[in-house]
Amino acid sequence: MKDLSYIRNFSIIAHIDHGKSTLADRLLEATHTIEKRDLVHAQLLDAMDLEQERGITIKSHPVRMDYKAKDGRDYELNLIDTPGHVDFSYEVSRSLAACEGAILVLDATQGVQAQTVANLNLAMRHNLFIIPVINKIDLPAADIPLCCSQLEEILAIPKEEVLLVSAKDGTGIPDLLEAIVQRIPCPKHEKNPDKPAALIFDSIYDAYRGVVTYVRLFSGTLQRGTKLRMFSTGLESEIKEVGVFTPEMKAVAQLGPGDVGYLIPNLKSPSDARMGDTITDALNPCDAPLPGFQEVKSMVFSGIYPIDTADYEQLKLSMAKLQLNDPAFHYQAESSAALGFGFRCGFLGLLHMEIIQERLRREYNMDLIATYPSVIYHVYLKNGTMVPLDNPIHLPDPSEIDRIEEPMINAHIMSPTEYIGDIMNLVMTKRGICTNTESVDGRHVIITANLPMHEILIDFHDKLKSITRGYGSMDYEPAGYQAEKLVKLDILVNGEPVDAFSSIVHTDYAYSRGREIAERLADVIPPQMFQIAIQAAVGGKVIARETVRQLRKNVLAKCYGGDITRKRKLLEKQKEGKKRMKQIGRVNIPQEAFIAVLKNKEQ
């Protein structure tokens, strides 16, 4: 039987850009898991090009470290690095389900932020032991007393438990490693220690080895050749390889209780491995599945289409592989008159949507176009039925609709006190209401606001950062549905509605939104042989119009003089020809126009 008292499983949680990945680098160096000369780039666990470019963690990454403590004993430390942005909170919850403790990192120059509070609450719900750490103490702007008082007042963490570190120069790292060993509890012994039970907390698709599942073993042992069973589906398969992360994948003889590692089962389809599922031995199964984590609900929806329709099947396969790596991403097939066959996709937020699109482009070489992002509306018909709607083109006839309800959120905005007026103005312009204002330490304030989800999709976060000089932060949670005066905004090109540009907007904002889209389309649609009308319409009533000029041949070039009636006759003849051409002509909207308009609308 493996001695569980020498195993520690923990995560690092924090607000975005507070130094989680840099701290992980120092832990790897201090335990000699990676030597400093072998550190190919900073933030080693952020393996994706996209993570290194943007300086954010997108995927949680496990790693095993061997540490010799001051008491002379050897400990096995399993670290799972986590993202910090609100759009990747599902990634964090999956990581925390596999741990017994968490390091809560605080930036010494910024203090407690909105996502710090959200991640701590998530860890508390999993009953994890928290080690509070104040990072970046080497910076001149570091305010350690303020951070300690915030930890006590906002998070109810005694300042005596706080550790001071600098992840950049390694100050305080030995004390942190000792605290991990001393404070974080070891894995518990399960009731049936001989019956294997492993929780799937992540998985990836490898082109050569197929589905690779990341697991945390709670009881029993799993090794190569064992016939495993997926608890939710009953699917059985033979294990081809088991291993640990050092941080590269390293095959081992077996995984025992308390271990964090990977399994490569003989699965044919990426959809066979489900997040939160329990893996057990088919011949000696455990009695009940392990408590997993909550099923994720998409908040933002957008259509994703291949620019070349011949790439549809390739895009479908790429999305299946990507969903295995990111189960918060959902998709289903749909078709559009303007864009052809594609998929209706669900995301946790706008950054999540942007990252998924970029990963499809980079990792799977797909040329894509995305439609305007929307949320799920509840449409109540006059016959009493409720229809959930995530695509504006499926909105029923207005004469059949009793009311439309839109999803609301409770936003928790944390900012220095001097920006409170600007934040309240921003909330009001986005149809929100400030419900509570709470002063934290005399210098910071937490504003709670009730806002429509749709209004924060596009530019709310950017504007919040602008008006607070980068010091404002926001976290949000769903807050039910509320009835509003909402209408469908159609964009007509030459009298024909283009469904890719349809959106549901508030009545008060319909004119300005319609005018904006019409102006942008007029700029990007190339001139045709006849004049093109671009119109924004609500319920058949045109509320805005722009015109794309026509290409005209100079029919007067051959007239060097003579009577004016001769020139008029030529112009009238040209005019009649343009009229006939418009009757039978069809406007070809280039893909560049869709990309330009939809990109502009997101900015």
Secondary structure, 3 states (H helix, E strand, C coil): CCCHHHEEEEEEEECCCCCHHHHHHHHHHHCCCCCHHHCCCCCCCCCCHHHHHHCCCCCCEEEEEEEECCCCCEEEEEEEECCCCHHHHHHHHHHHCCCCEEEEEEECCCECCHHHHHHHHHHHHCCCEEEEEEECCCCCCCCHHHHHHHHHHHHCCCHHHCEECECCCCECHHHHHHHHHHHCCCCCCCCCCCCCEEEEEEEEEECCCEEEEEEEEEECCEECCCEEEECCCCCEEEEEEEEEECCCEEECCEECCCCEEEEEECCCCHHHCCCCCEEEECCCCCCCCCCCCCCCCCCEEEEEEECCHHHHHHHHHHHHHHHHHCCCCEEEEEEECCCEEEEEEEECCHHHHHHHHHHHHHHHCCCEEECCCECCEEEEECCCCEEEECCHHHCCCHHHEEEEEEEEEEEEEEEEHHHHHHHHHHHHHCCCEEEEEEECCCCEEEEEEEEEHHHHCCCHHHHHHHHCCCCCEEEEEEEEEEEECEEEEEEEECCEECHHHCEEEEHHHHHHHHHHHHHHHHHHCCCECCCEEEEEEECCEEEEEEEECECCCCCCCCCCCCCHHHHHHHHHHHHHHHHHHHHHCCCCCCHHHHHHHHHHHHC
